[in-house]
Amino acid sequence: MKLLIVRHGKTDWNKEKRAAGLTDIKLNKEGEEQAEVLRDKLKDTHIDVIISSPLIRAVRTAEIINENHNLDILIDEDLIERNLGIYEGQPNEQEIFNEIRYYTKNVPVEKGEDCKTYTKRVFNFLDKVIDEYKDKADTVLIVSHGFFLRSANWYFNGLPTEPEEVIRIKNCQIDEYNV
């Protein structure tokens, strides 16, 4: 089975370099266009299942990709972005924001999720999807968020160690894993 894991298209908060986390921000024009490019790139890719985060930026990205596949989009709360607590809406270039990205540092996030708690949620979701679809589907498309893609990378390639390099995730980035 193949997992295709996609980050949603760009939002105004991405453009403004603000941390969205659980804030439900819609795609902007550029984000819609990024999703259309991804739709065209995946046009001839056989997809059996599409699962999306419930946040509107992810759902809209999934809808655009799905225009060539006409599948039911499954919404799963476990795909929601990391709760960034007091950092929601803050400039994501602040030093503390960089610190909360590190798995090895696992900096607590007031009113939010630390990195290890979020990563555990992602790992549990991936275990569930692989178990549920490994004998039923050839390709599962998952549409989520930057922290999800970063954690999925750790799931398949191992947890980071010191010194840790933060993986930067682009809008509409697609990562592919064979399981």
Secondary structure, DSSP 8 states (H G I E B T S, - for coil): -EEEEEE---BHHHHTTB--TTS---B-HHHHHHHHHHHHHTTTS--SEEEE-SSHHHHHHHHHHHTTT---EEE-GGGS----GGGTTSBTTSHHHHHHT-TTT----TTS--HHHHHHHHHHHHHHHHHHHTTT-SEEEEEE-HHHHHHHHHHHH----SS-------TT-EEEEE-
